[in-house]
Amino acid sequence: MVWIIAAIVLLLALLTPRFRKFGLALAGATIVIIVALILLNERNKPNPAPAAVDSNAKSGTHARVRDLDDYRIERQDKEDPEAKSRISLSEVRFGQIKPTFGPQANAIQSIQARLYNDSKRFSLTDYAYYLVVQDCVETKPRDPSTAQCTTVYDQRQRGTPVAVPPSQARDITISIPVDSRTFAPTFTILGEARIELTATDTRAYRSPEQPQPADASAGS
């Protein structure tokens, strides 16, 4: 509507000499008002809300990854059933275990460790672990003997597939998940962190690229 009035005023100013001076000033003022109204309207527009992070979708992604790992293990176990017994739990150990802290000084972001395969014959291809994180707080300042340790986090999970040849080791990283809604750490360390990491399952699959040596029972 305002644009129509401005056009009429401008047309009269151009066609009528007596109205030209006044009309041009009025048209200019009208245009300024229109521009001001447009800018004000744009300023008052609500900002679009940021897309919400779907925590259920994120959790679902992790669940699908675990399902795929379980399916892969199940399929390979059928193809190579002896893989579960080639390397015993006593031949797999973790060393050089240390936490990595994130942006918050008292929140553990991941666990770094070295995975040892003490088997003399077989390559470790898959493993599962049990992780326990304890928070040891001294009841008396500067007296470690008074520390009381409480388990603040534990996790049973299959590790990321890794090939560890006989009598060798590989470095691994275990991520500590955060709260799926707030992205805050699931626990904090108030004293000193004590970490226990043990193997709960092993696999030594044969592969065309790196075949496992023949079992002793195979030749008999």
Backbone bond lengths (Angstrom), bond angles and torsions (degrees), N, CA, C in turn:
res aa  C-N    CA-C-N  psi(-1)  N-CA   C-N-CA  omega(-1)  CA-C   N-CA-C  phi
1 M - - - 1.459 - - 1.521 110.22 -
2 V 1.319 117.20 -44.11 1.469 120.86 -179.08 1.518 110.27 -65.87
3 W 1.340 116.73 -35.09 1.464 120.15 178.42 1.537 110.53 -64.20
4 I 1.326 116.99 -37.45 1.470 120.88 179.73 1.522 110.56 -65.13
5 I 1.349 116.83 -44.94 1.472 120.83 178.99 1.520 110.45 -61.26
6 A 1.326 117.19 -43.13 1.465 120.88 -179.79 1.516 110.85 -62.93
7 A 1.352 116.82 -38.52 1.475 120.26 179.24 1.523 111.64 -66.12
8 I 1.346 115.95 -41.10 1.475 119.87 179.46 1.521 110.50 -64.54
9 V 1.341 116.04 -45.03 1.465 120.19 179.98 1.518 110.60 -61.84
10 L 1.314 117.69 -41.73 1.457 121.24 -179.36 1.524 110.80 -66.95
11 L 1.351 117.12 -38.25 1.460 120.93 178.54 1.516 111.24 -65.17
12 L 1.336 117.41 -43.56 1.466 121.19 177.49 1.519 111.31 -62.95
13 A 1.347 115.78 -37.66 1.460 119.11 -179.99 1.520 111.30 -65.46
14 L 1.316 116.99 -33.55 1.466 120.37 -179.27 1.526 111.95 -79.27
15 L 1.334 117.34 -33.83 1.463 120.85 -175.56 1.524 113.19 -90.13
16 T 1.312 118.57 -26.23 1.470 121.36 -175.43 1.524 109.20 -111.85
17 P 1.331 118.03 112.11 1.476 120.27 -179.00 1.513 112.73 -60.89
18 R 1.354 117.28 -39.26 1.464 120.27 -177.03 1.535 110.98 -68.61
19 F 1.321 116.34 -26.61 1.465 120.60 -177.22 1.531 112.84 -97.41
20 R 1.373 114.45 -4.51 1.462 118.82 -170.47 1.520 112.86 -61.07
21 K 1.352 117.46 -49.14 1.458 120.50 -175.24 1.528 111.77 -62.77
22 F 1.335 113.07 -48.56 1.463 117.45 -179.99 1.530 111.63 -67.54
23 G 1.330 115.98 -38.71 1.458 121.06 -177.48 1.525 112.42 -65.87
24 L 1.334 117.08 -41.32 1.459 119.79 179.01 1.519 111.16 -63.81
25 A 1.313 116.60 -41.02 1.472 119.79 178.51 1.522 110.79 -64.63
26 L 1.350 116.25 -41.41 1.460 120.16 179.83 1.524 111.25 -67.26
27 A 1.340 115.73 -39.97 1.467 119.14 179.15 1.529 110.54 -64.88
28 G 1.328 116.22 -40.87 1.457 119.65 178.48 1.518 111.85 -62.70
29 A 1.336 114.92 -44.11 1.468 118.56 178.63 1.525 111.04 -63.17
30 T 1.333 115.86 -38.18 1.467 120.02 179.69 1.528 110.83 -63.78
31 I 1.340 116.14 -43.04 1.472 120.25 179.72 1.528 110.66 -63.01
32 V 1.342 116.64 -41.60 1.467 120.31 178.13 1.523 110.75 -60.70
33 I 1.341 115.41 -41.69 1.475 119.71 179.86 1.527 110.05 -64.26
34 I 1.352 115.30 -41.43 1.468 119.11 -179.45 1.519 110.68 -62.11
35 V 1.349 116.11 -46.11 1.461 119.85 179.65 1.521 110.95 -61.09
36 A 1.342 116.64 -42.12 1.461 120.51 179.34 1.519 111.48 -62.84
37 L 1.351 116.43 -39.89 1.462 119.94 179.22 1.529 111.22 -65.65
38 I 1.343 116.22 -38.92 1.471 119.85 178.94 1.522 110.68 -63.69
39 L 1.357 115.53 -46.64 1.462 119.07 179.91 1.521 111.69 -62.57
40 L 1.333 117.14 -40.42 1.460 121.11 179.36 1.517 110.85 -64.81
41 N 1.342 115.86 -39.94 1.463 119.50 179.64 1.533 111.37 -65.28
42 E 1.349 116.69 -40.35 1.458 120.12 178.47 1.522 111.25 -65.74
43 R 1.326 115.77 -37.08 1.469 119.70 -178.79 1.516 112.07 -67.56
44 N 1.351 114.97 -34.23 1.467 119.03 -176.44 1.524 113.11 -86.14
45 K 1.334 117.25 -2.63 1.463 118.86 178.03 1.524 110.25 -66.39
46 P 1.321 118.81 134.04 1.482 120.02 178.50 1.519 110.64 -67.61
47 N 1.328 114.75 138.98 1.453 119.72 177.11 1.524 109.42 -70.60
48 P 1.327 117.44 137.66 1.466 118.37 178.61 1.511 111.18 -63.91
49 A 1.302 115.52 137.08 1.469 120.46 -178.86 1.516 109.82 -66.62
50 P 1.335 117.40 138.03 1.464 119.21 178.52 1.519 110.95 -63.75
51 A 1.310 114.18 146.97 1.465 119.06 -179.50 1.520 110.40 -60.98
52 A 1.289 115.75 129.45 1.465 120.56 -178.09 1.519 109.97 -73.07
53 V 1.323 115.79 141.80 1.454 120.97 176.96 1.518 108.65 -79.49
54 D 1.290 115.27 119.47 1.462 120.29 -178.41 1.520 108.71 -82.98
55 S 1.334 115.55 99.03 1.458 119.64 -178.42 1.520 111.18 -66.05
56 N 1.350 116.89 -30.78 1.454 119.36 178.65 1.523 111.00 -66.06
57 A 1.353 115.47 -37.20 1.462 118.89 178.28 1.512 110.80 -66.28
58 K 1.347 115.82 -39.64 1.465 119.19 178.81 1.520 110.58 -64.81
59 S 1.329 117.23 -44.38 1.453 120.49 178.42 1.523 110.69 -63.66
60 G 1.351 114.85 -36.54 1.454 118.44 178.56 1.509 112.53 -64.87
61 T 1.335 116.65 -35.23 1.465 120.08 177.71 1.511 110.96 -62.89
62 H 1.349 116.52 -45.98 1.469 120.01 177.97 1.523 110.97 -62.53
63 A 1.332 116.44 -37.94 1.462 119.48 179.57 1.524 110.59 -64.80
64 R 1.345 116.69 -40.50 1.461 119.74 179.27 1.522 111.21 -64.96
65 V 1.348 116.34 -38.02 1.465 119.43 177.91 1.520 110.55 -62.74
66 R 1.343 116.70 -43.51 1.466 120.15 178.14 1.523 111.09 -63.25
67 D 1.345 116.30 -39.71 1.457 119.88 178.57 1.522 110.99 -62.95
68 L 1.335 116.98 -40.99 1.460 120.33 178.42 1.521 111.02 -64.85
69 D 1.337 117.29 -39.59 1.465 120.50 177.03 1.528 110.68 -63.49
70 D 1.327 116.66 -43.80 1.460 120.14 179.24 1.533 110.80 -62.79
71 Y 1.335 115.29 -40.50 1.464 119.09 178.90 1.528 110.89 -65.08
72 R 1.340 116.18 -41.74 1.468 120.20 179.40 1.524 110.66 -62.54
73 I 1.339 117.03 -45.94 1.463 120.83 179.65 1.524 110.88 -61.95
74 E 1.335 116.15 -44.14 1.459 119.91 -179.13 1.534 110.96 -62.16
75 R 1.326 115.86 -42.17 1.469 119.55 -179.71 1.532 110.87 -66.51
76 Q 1.337 117.04 -43.38 1.463 119.66 -179.26 1.531 111.81 -69.88
77 D 1.335 117.19 -31.29 1.464 119.89 177.05 1.528 110.79 -64.36
78 K 1.341 116.40 -35.12 1.459 119.36 178.06 1.524 110.97 -69.65
79 E 1.339 116.00 -36.67 1.455 119.68 -179.61 1.529 112.39 -75.84
80 D 1.317 116.30 -30.24 1.471 120.63 -176.77 1.529 108.51 -141.11
81 P 1.333 118.05 75.51 1.473 120.88 -174.08 1.521 113.85 -65.43
82 E 1.323 118.31 -21.17 1.464 120.34 -178.73 1.525 112.57 -79.24
83 A 1.329 117.43 -7.21 1.471 120.73 -177.57 1.521 112.27 -60.83
84 K 1.340 117.20 -29.95 1.462 121.09 -176.46 1.520 112.79 -71.72
85 S 1.319 117.04 -19.77 1.467 119.67 -174.15 1.530 113.37 -113.55
86 R 1.302 117.82 1.04 1.473 118.63 -177.36 1.535 111.82 -71.17
87 I 1.340 117.34 -35.15 1.470 121.62 179.78 1.519 107.96 -121.68
88 S 1.316 116.80 122.28 1.470 120.46 -179.90 1.529 110.05 -80.65
89 L 1.323 116.08 162.62 1.466 120.83 178.91 1.525 111.74 -62.91
90 S 1.318 116.32 -29.98 1.467 119.35 179.97 1.527 112.51 -69.23
91 E 1.332 116.93 -14.73 1.461 120.62 -179.64 1.526 112.94 -95.71
92 V 1.320 116.79 2.60 1.475 121.82 179.16 1.518 108.87 -122.25
93 R 1.317 116.17 127.91 1.464 119.97 -179.16 1.532 109.95 -145.32
94 F 1.332 114.96 162.84 1.458 122.26 178.16 1.524 109.42 -115.66
95 G 1.306 116.35 140.73 1.461 121.84 177.12 1.514 111.01 -139.09
96 Q 1.328 115.52 172.91 1.472 121.74 179.61 1.537 111.08 51.15
97 I 1.325 114.90 45.13 1.468 120.10 -177.62 1.533 109.46 -80.98
98 K 1.313 116.19 127.21 1.466 119.58 178.72 1.523 110.16 -151.44
99 P 1.335 116.44 146.96 1.468 119.32 179.22 1.525 111.38 -86.05
100 T 1.317 115.10 152.17 1.464 122.38 172.10 1.521 107.24 -114.79
101 F 1.326 116.36 122.73 1.459 120.59 -177.56 1.526 110.36 -91.60
102 G 1.325 114.85 146.76 1.452 120.70 -178.12 1.516 112.28 -92.18
103 P 1.350 117.03 -150.27 1.465 120.66 -179.73 1.530 113.03 -58.53
104 Q 1.337 116.65 -34.54 1.455 120.47 176.07 1.523 109.35 -88.72
105 A 1.302 116.22 128.17 1.466 121.04 -172.70 1.521 112.87 -61.60
106 N 1.321 118.10 -26.12 1.468 120.70 -176.15 1.527 112.55 -107.11
107 A 1.335 117.82 16.56 1.461 122.00 -179.12 1.526 109.45 -117.97
108 I 1.320 116.95 122.51 1.462 121.45 -179.34 1.524 109.44 -79.87
109 Q 1.322 115.45 128.42 1.463 121.31 -179.60 1.532 112.01 -94.33
110 S 1.331 116.93 -35.01 1.457 120.56 -179.80 1.526 109.81 -159.94
111 I 1.315 115.13 167.37 1.461 122.33 177.03 1.525 107.96 -116.80
112 Q 1.316 116.64 125.18 1.459 121.88 175.55 1.530 107.91 -99.80
113 A 1.335 116.01 138.99 1.466 119.80 -179.83 1.520 109.35 -156.03
114 R 1.315 115.00 164.58 1.462 121.90 174.84 1.526 108.06 -113.59
115 L 1.327 115.37 125.92 1.457 122.36 -177.41 1.530 109.11 -97.35
116 Y 1.330 115.89 119.62 1.471 121.92 -177.47 1.527 110.42 -103.44
117 N 1.315 115.37 134.66 1.457 121.94 172.40 1.524 107.55 -110.69
118 D 1.326 116.67 104.00 1.466 121.49 -177.19 1.525 112.86 -87.63
119 S 1.336 116.80 2.01 1.453 118.96 176.37 1.533 109.78 -65.30
120 K 1.308 116.54 139.91 1.462 121.02 179.89 1.522 112.64 -89.29
121 R 1.357 116.73 -9.13 1.464 118.29 -172.37 1.522 114.29 -124.01
122 F 1.337 117.35 -32.94 1.456 119.17 -169.18 1.530 112.41 -115.03
123 S 1.323 115.04 149.35 1.469 121.84 175.67 1.533 109.31 -89.13
124 L 1.298 116.15 131.29 1.462 121.45 176.27 1.526 108.58 -77.48
125 T 1.325 117.28 126.97 1.466 120.51 -178.61 1.532 112.97 -114.94
126 D 1.335 117.90 -26.40 1.464 121.72 178.34 1.523 108.95 -147.39
127 Y 1.332 114.91 153.09 1.457 119.68 179.10 1.531 109.32 -155.64
128 A 1.306 115.33 160.62 1.461 122.03 171.50 1.522 107.39 -126.09
129 Y 1.328 116.53 158.39 1.461 119.87 -173.61 1.522 111.44 -141.84
130 Y 1.325 113.96 163.56 1.463 121.80 171.54 1.521 107.12 -124.15
131 L 1.327 115.10 118.04 1.462 121.87 -177.86 1.529 109.52 -108.14
132 V 1.324 116.51 131.17 1.460 122.14 176.41 1.528 108.46 -127.37
133 V 1.322 116.34 127.86 1.463 122.01 176.32 1.521 108.50 -114.67
134 Q 1.327 116.18 122.68 1.459 121.52 178.06 1.528 110.17 -113.16
135 D 1.313 115.33 146.61 1.466 122.42 175.76 1.523 107.75 -107.71
136 C 1.326 116.45 112.95 1.471 121.59 -176.64 1.526 109.32 -102.40
137 V 1.322 115.85 111.74 1.459 122.40 -176.34 1.526 109.46 -112.02
138 E 1.324 116.80 130.64 1.469 121.49 179.75 1.530 109.71 -76.89
139 T 1.313 115.49 128.59 1.464 119.04 177.29 1.524 111.36 -76.77
140 K 1.342 116.38 -23.42 1.458 121.74 174.19 1.526 108.11 -120.93
141 P 1.333 118.15 129.86 1.465 120.59 -177.26 1.531 112.07 -56.18
142 R 1.341 115.28 136.65 1.467 123.51 176.57 1.526 113.50 59.26
143 D 1.326 115.41 31.44 1.470 119.57 177.58 1.531 107.42 -133.47
144 P 1.363 116.79 88.26 1.474 120.26 -177.02 1.526 113.71 -58.04
145 S 1.335 116.78 -25.50 1.464 118.77 -178.44 1.520 112.30 -66.92
146 T 1.327 117.71 -16.65 1.464 120.84 -178.93 1.522 112.29 -95.93
147 A 1.341 116.58 5.84 1.460 119.86 -176.79 1.523 111.73 -66.33
148 Q 1.299 115.50 134.93 1.461 122.21 175.45 1.521 108.06 -111.52
149 C 1.337 116.51 123.78 1.463 121.87 -175.44 1.525 110.46 -100.86
150 T 1.311 115.14 131.32 1.457 121.94 179.23 1.523 109.07 -126.60
151 T 1.310 116.50 132.54 1.465 120.08 176.97 1.527 109.42 -71.65
152 V 1.329 116.41 121.22 1.463 121.37 -178.93 1.530 111.96 -110.43
153 Y 1.341 116.40 -9.03 1.470 119.18 -179.72 1.524 108.83 -162.76
154 D 1.326 117.19 139.85 1.460 121.22 170.79 1.523 108.70 -145.76
155 Q 1.315 114.82 154.71 1.463 120.04 -173.93 1.528 109.76 -151.48
156 R 1.327 116.18 128.32 1.460 122.22 171.70 1.524 107.38 -112.33
157 Q 1.311 115.42 121.70 1.462 117.51 -173.93 1.526 110.39 -159.08
158 R 1.315 115.07 159.24 1.461 120.10 174.30 1.517 108.52 -85.32
159 G 1.315 116.17 134.12 1.450 120.42 -177.95 1.518 112.15 -75.87
160 T 1.315 115.43 161.97 1.455 120.68 175.28 1.529 109.16 -62.43
161 P 1.337 117.78 131.90 1.468 119.41 -178.28 1.526 111.79 -53.34
162 V 1.321 115.36 132.60 1.458 121.17 -179.48 1.519 108.40 -147.97
163 A 1.322 116.56 141.14 1.468 120.51 178.84 1.517 109.12 -98.88
164 V 1.341 115.38 116.52 1.460 121.44 179.13 1.532 107.83 -118.45
165 P 1.321 118.73 106.78 1.466 121.03 -179.22 1.523 111.89 -62.98
166 P 1.316 117.47 165.56 1.472 120.83 179.82 1.520 111.54 -56.13
167 S 1.334 115.21 137.60 1.473 123.27 176.35 1.528 112.44 59.40
168 Q 1.340 117.50 29.15 1.457 121.61 176.27 1.528 110.07 -126.11
169 A 1.334 115.76 178.82 1.468 121.49 -179.64 1.521 109.46 -141.98
170 R 1.323 115.87 156.97 1.457 122.15 176.21 1.533 108.90 -138.27
171 D 1.327 116.19 146.35 1.464 120.51 177.82 1.522 109.88 -82.76
172 I 1.319 116.11 140.25 1.462 121.84 179.77 1.527 109.53 -130.74
173 T 1.318 115.34 162.91 1.466 122.46 176.58 1.520 108.83 -132.77
174 I 1.321 115.96 130.48 1.460 121.85 176.60 1.532 107.44 -113.13
175 S 1.316 116.29 116.85 1.466 120.46 -179.24 1.524 110.48 -80.61
176 I 1.326 115.53 142.10 1.463 121.72 175.32 1.526 108.06 -97.96
177 P 1.320 119.03 117.83 1.465 120.11 -177.16 1.521 111.80 -69.13
178 V 1.330 114.71 154.96 1.465 121.26 175.92 1.524 108.58 -105.81
179 D 1.324 116.03 171.53 1.456 120.95 178.13 1.534 109.28 -60.57
180 S 1.327 117.39 129.55 1.466 121.30 -174.05 1.523 113.19 -68.76
181 R 1.326 118.02 -17.42 1.472 119.83 -178.93 1.524 112.44 -101.63
182 T 1.314 116.52 -44.55 1.469 120.05 -176.09 1.516 112.75 -99.54
183 F 1.338 117.57 -12.20 1.465 122.99 -176.65 1.526 112.21 60.39
184 A 1.325 116.08 21.07 1.462 120.99 176.83 1.526 108.94 -88.35
185 P 1.334 117.65 155.76 1.470 120.11 177.83 1.520 110.97 -59.03
186 T 1.326 116.02 144.83 1.461 119.90 179.46 1.522 111.75 -77.32
187 F 1.335 117.74 -17.32 1.458 121.46 176.46 1.519 108.96 -157.64
188 T 1.330 116.24 161.62 1.465 122.22 176.46 1.528 109.18 -129.20
189 I 1.315 115.06 158.09 1.462 121.52 -179.97 1.533 108.46 -104.48
190 L 1.322 116.15 118.70 1.461 121.03 -179.20 1.521 112.13 -93.02
191 G 1.330 116.21 -24.76 1.468 120.52 179.86 1.511 110.93 -120.15
192 E 1.341 115.63 -112.79 1.463 122.01 176.91 1.527 108.67 -116.70
193 A 1.335 115.11 138.86 1.459 119.51 179.56 1.526 110.31 -83.16
194 R 1.331 115.95 133.78 1.456 122.16 173.25 1.525 106.95 -120.60
195 I 1.328 116.43 123.35 1.463 121.03 -171.91 1.526 110.16 -118.54
196 E 1.323 115.87 130.81 1.454 122.51 175.41 1.528 108.11 -118.44
197 L 1.319 115.58 131.39 1.464 121.05 -177.63 1.527 108.67 -138.02
198 T 1.328 115.94 118.43 1.463 120.82 -177.57 1.527 109.96 -131.97
199 A 1.319 115.72 149.72 1.463 121.34 176.99 1.524 109.95 -81.02
200 T 1.322 116.70 139.10 1.470 121.81 179.59 1.517 112.52 -118.78
201 D 1.322 117.85 -10.10 1.457 121.00 -177.71 1.523 108.66 -161.89
202 T 1.316 117.49 147.05 1.466 121.17 179.19 1.525 110.11 -137.98
203 R 1.316 115.12 154.36 1.459 122.63 172.89 1.523 108.36 -139.59
204 A 1.339 114.97 144.17 1.467 120.78 174.78 1.527 106.50 -136.47
205 Y 1.332 115.69 80.42 1.462 120.63 -176.01 1.526 111.52 -77.43
206 R 1.306 113.59 147.56 1.455 118.72 170.58 1.527 108.20 -78.28
207 S 1.329 116.44 149.56 1.457 121.20 175.62 1.514 108.95 -145.23
208 P 1.348 117.42 151.45 1.460 119.81 179.30 1.524 112.60 -61.02
209 E 1.362 116.43 -33.63 1.452 120.02 -177.90 1.527 111.65 -74.50
210 Q 1.339 115.68 -42.35 1.459 120.87 -177.80 1.538 108.94 -131.85
211 P 1.323 117.67 75.66 1.468 119.63 -177.94 1.522 111.03 -65.76
212 Q 1.326 115.20 141.99 1.448 120.64 176.41 1.532 108.90 -73.68
213 P 1.333 118.81 149.83 1.459 119.69 175.88 1.512 111.24 -62.10
214 A 1.292 115.54 153.86 1.469 120.20 -178.03 1.521 110.21 -63.49
215 D 1.337 116.26 139.45 1.462 120.12 176.95 1.519 109.69 -68.34
216 A 1.309 115.12 152.12 1.465 119.44 -179.77 1.512 111.25 -63.29
217 S 1.344 115.52 -31.44 1.458 119.53 -178.11 1.503 112.73 -74.11
218 A 1.374 116.18 -18.13 1.456 119.49 -174.79 1.523 110.80 -68.61
219 G 1.362 118.01 -32.90 1.441 120.51 -176.62 1.496 113.53 -83.10
220 S 1.303 118.58 -13.11 1.466 122.08 -177.62 1.512 111.36 -88.02
